[in-house]
């Protein structure tokens, strides 16, 4: 049990041993992902860009114009975006973690192409 705890501490230190901008980006992507996945259980099932639109509305901003345009572009990109996201995720190492962030965002945006209708 102690070896599991030591490994968990080592993994946590590794995750936090990165530039501040990567830690901030990882926090933002993680929060975005959590809201997106959590929204699937609400019966409303927002798209990934729909979550960003909702967050913009909470801040009093109108994000529907740019999220709509971005959703259209990503929908036209096709399924290759998910494959690129998976490859970026696979290229992640303990020292090079930025590719995981970019890969996860690519996978989330690739899901926009499979969503029916405009982002909500």
Short mmCIF file of the C-alpha atoms (twelve columns), coordinates in Angstrom:
data_MODEL
# 
_entry.id   MODEL 
# 
loop_
_atom_site.group_PDB 
_atom_site.id 
_atom_site.type_symbol 
_atom_site.label_atom_id 
_atom_site.label_alt_id 
_atom_site.label_comp_id 
_atom_site.label_asym_id 
_atom_site.label_seq_id 
_atom_site.Cartn_x 
_atom_site.Cartn_y 
_atom_site.Cartn_z 
_atom_site.pdbx_PDB_model_num 
ATOM 1   C CA . UNK A 1   0.000   0.000  0.000   1 
ATOM 2   C CA . UNK A 2   2.885   2.344  0.796   1 
ATOM 3   C CA . UNK A 3   4.350   1.837  -2.690  1 
ATOM 4   C CA . UNK A 4   1.015   2.901  -4.214  1 
ATOM 5   C CA . UNK A 5   1.036   6.063  -2.130  1 
ATOM 6   C CA . UNK A 6   4.633   6.817  -3.162  1 
ATOM 7   C CA . UNK A 7   3.734   6.313  -6.823  1 
ATOM 8   C CA . UNK A 8   0.723   8.628  -6.469  1 
ATOM 9   C CA . UNK A 9   2.922   11.309 -4.880  1 
ATOM 10  C CA . UNK A 10  5.483   10.883 -7.681  1 
ATOM 11  C CA . UNK A 11  2.777   11.231 -10.349 1 
ATOM 12  C CA . UNK A 12  1.359   14.334 -8.667  1 
ATOM 13  C CA . UNK A 13  4.805   15.934 -8.505  1 
ATOM 14  C CA . UNK A 14  5.399   15.094 -12.159 1 
ATOM 15  C CA . UNK A 15  2.053   16.602 -13.159 1 
ATOM 16  C CA . UNK A 16  2.848   19.808 -11.281 1 
ATOM 17  C CA . UNK A 17  6.448   20.010 -12.515 1 
ATOM 18  C CA . UNK A 18  5.689   22.049 -15.610 1 
ATOM 19  C CA . UNK A 19  5.642   25.719 -16.574 1 
ATOM 20  C CA . UNK A 20  2.887   27.789 -14.968 1 
ATOM 21  C CA . UNK A 21  1.156   28.402 -18.291 1 
ATOM 22  C CA . UNK A 22  0.829   24.632 -18.799 1 
ATOM 23  C CA . UNK A 23  -0.597  24.196 -15.311 1 
ATOM 24  C CA . UNK A 24  -3.116  26.971 -15.954 1 
ATOM 25  C CA . UNK A 25  -4.005  25.509 -19.362 1 
ATOM 26  C CA . UNK A 26  -4.370  22.038 -17.833 1 
ATOM 27  C CA . UNK A 27  -6.713  23.451 -15.189 1 
ATOM 28  C CA . UNK A 28  -8.822  25.253 -17.819 1 
ATOM 29  C CA . UNK A 29  -9.030  22.202 -20.106 1 
ATOM 30  C CA . UNK A 30  -9.839  19.956 -17.130 1 
ATOM 31  C CA . UNK A 31  -12.622 22.257 -15.932 1 
ATOM 32  C CA . UNK A 32  -13.999 22.525 -19.495 1 
ATOM 33  C CA . UNK A 33  -13.909 18.719 -19.846 1 
ATOM 34  C CA . UNK A 34  -15.555 18.184 -16.466 1 
ATOM 35  C CA . UNK A 35  -18.396 20.556 -17.355 1 
ATOM 36  C CA . UNK A 36  -18.807 18.904 -20.768 1 
ATOM 37  C CA . UNK A 37  -18.884 15.356 -19.388 1 
ATOM 38  C CA . UNK A 38  -21.043 16.365 -16.424 1 
ATOM 39  C CA . UNK A 39  -23.483 18.021 -18.810 1 
ATOM 40  C CA . UNK A 40  -24.099 14.676 -20.493 1 
ATOM 41  C CA . UNK A 41  -25.947 13.561 -17.351 1 
ATOM 42  C CA . UNK A 42  -28.279 16.565 -17.209 1 
ATOM 43  C CA . UNK A 43  -30.543 15.457 -20.047 1 
ATOM 44  C CA . UNK A 44  -29.466 18.512 -22.047 1 
ATOM 45  C CA . UNK A 45  -26.123 17.066 -23.282 1 
ATOM 46  C CA . UNK A 46  -24.258 20.220 -24.353 1 
ATOM 47  C CA . UNK A 47  -21.556 20.119 -26.983 1 
ATOM 48  C CA . UNK A 48  -17.999 21.044 -26.036 1 
ATOM 49  C CA . UNK A 49  -18.422 24.466 -27.642 1 
ATOM 50  C CA . UNK A 50  -21.862 24.734 -26.043 1 
ATOM 51  C CA . UNK A 51  -20.126 24.622 -22.668 1 
ATOM 52  C CA . UNK A 52  -17.877 27.516 -23.702 1 
ATOM 53  C CA . UNK A 53  -20.942 29.422 -24.910 1 
ATOM 54  C CA . UNK A 54  -22.634 28.793 -21.555 1 
ATOM 55  C CA . UNK A 55  -19.548 30.000 -19.662 1 
ATOM 56  C CA . UNK A 56  -19.404 33.137 -21.817 1 
ATOM 57  C CA . UNK A 57  -23.073 33.808 -21.028 1 
ATOM 58  C CA . UNK A 58  -22.335 33.490 -17.301 1 
ATOM 59  C CA . UNK A 59  -19.700 36.194 -17.736 1 
ATOM 60  C CA . UNK A 60  -22.186 38.394 -19.586 1 
ATOM 61  C CA . UNK A 61  -20.547 37.845 -22.975 1 
ATOM 62  C CA . UNK A 62  -22.145 36.690 -26.212 1 
ATOM 63  C CA . UNK A 63  -20.076 33.707 -27.261 1 
ATOM 64  C CA . UNK A 64  -22.618 32.160 -29.625 1 
ATOM 65  C CA . UNK A 65  -21.241 33.918 -32.702 1 
ATOM 66  C CA . UNK A 66  -17.674 32.661 -32.366 1 
ATOM 67  C CA . UNK A 67  -18.625 29.222 -31.023 1 
ATOM 68  C CA . UNK A 68  -21.038 28.792 -33.936 1 
ATOM 69  C CA . UNK A 69  -18.363 29.679 -36.480 1 
ATOM 70  C CA . UNK A 70  -15.785 27.486 -34.768 1 
ATOM 71  C CA . UNK A 71  -18.264 24.594 -34.650 1 
ATOM 72  C CA . UNK A 72  -18.906 24.934 -38.385 1 
ATOM 73  C CA . UNK A 73  -15.189 24.883 -39.168 1 
ATOM 74  C CA . UNK A 74  -14.564 21.836 -36.972 1 
ATOM 75  C CA . UNK A 75  -17.600 20.017 -38.403 1 
ATOM 76  C CA . UNK A 76  -16.092 20.457 -41.872 1 
ATOM 77  C CA . UNK A 77  -12.704 19.185 -40.656 1 
ATOM 78  C CA . UNK A 78  -13.967 15.616 -40.518 1 
ATOM 79  C CA . UNK A 79  -12.979 12.716 -38.318 1 
ATOM 80  C CA . UNK A 80  -9.231  13.158 -38.916 1 
ATOM 81  C CA . UNK A 81  -9.220  15.700 -36.071 1 
ATOM 82  C CA . UNK A 82  -10.031 12.956 -33.551 1 
ATOM 83  C CA . UNK A 83  -7.213  10.836 -34.948 1 
ATOM 84  C CA . UNK A 84  -4.750  13.730 -34.668 1 
ATOM 85  C CA . UNK A 85  -5.936  14.317 -31.102 1 
ATOM 86  C CA . UNK A 86  -5.323  10.673 -30.252 1 
ATOM 87  C CA . UNK A 87  -1.849  10.784 -31.770 1 
ATOM 88  C CA . UNK A 88  -1.013  13.922 -29.802 1 
ATOM 89  C CA . UNK A 89  -2.266  12.236 -26.653 1 
ATOM 90  C CA . UNK A 90  -0.090  9.196  -27.397 1 
ATOM 91  C CA . UNK A 91  2.955   11.450 -27.827 1 
ATOM 92  C CA . UNK A 92  2.639   12.673 -24.245 1 
ATOM 93  C CA . UNK A 93  5.456   11.865 -21.848 1 
ATOM 94  C CA . UNK A 94  6.227   12.819 -18.272 1 
ATOM 95  C CA . UNK A 95  8.383   15.715 -19.431 1 
ATOM 96  C CA . UNK A 96  6.290   16.739 -22.448 1 
ATOM 97  C CA . UNK A 97  2.715   17.154 -21.280 1 
ATOM 98  C CA . UNK A 98  1.525   19.972 -23.541 1 
ATOM 99  C CA . UNK A 99  0.650   17.535 -26.328 1 
ATOM 100 C CA . UNK A 100 -1.939  15.908 -24.054 1 
ATOM 101 C CA . UNK A 101 -3.724  19.247 -23.644 1 
ATOM 102 C CA . UNK A 102 -3.747  19.958 -27.359 1 
ATOM 103 C CA . UNK A 103 -4.798  16.381 -28.091 1 
ATOM 104 C CA . UNK A 104 -7.692  16.474 -25.640 1 
ATOM 105 C CA . UNK A 105 -8.963  19.789 -27.019 1 
ATOM 106 C CA . UNK A 106 -8.741  18.323 -30.542 1 
ATOM 107 C CA . UNK A 107 -10.815 15.305 -29.484 1 
ATOM 108 C CA . UNK A 108 -13.415 17.531 -27.818 1 
ATOM 109 C CA . UNK A 109 -13.658 19.720 -30.896 1 
ATOM 110 C CA . UNK A 110 -13.835 16.652 -33.134 1 
ATOM 111 C CA . UNK A 111 -16.961 15.689 -31.196 1 
ATOM 112 C CA . UNK A 112 -18.528 18.876 -32.567 1 
ATOM 113 C CA . UNK A 113 -18.540 17.246 -36.003 1 
ATOM 114 C CA . UNK A 114 -20.628 14.355 -34.721 1 
ATOM 115 C CA . UNK A 115 -23.094 16.591 -32.887 1 
ATOM 116 C CA . UNK A 116 -26.411 17.096 -34.578 1 
ATOM 117 C CA . UNK A 117 -27.381 20.667 -35.203 1 
ATOM 118 C CA . UNK A 118 -25.585 23.854 -34.202 1 
ATOM 119 C CA . UNK A 119 -23.772 24.099 -30.864 1 
ATOM 120 C CA . UNK A 120 -26.175 24.832 -28.044 1 
# 
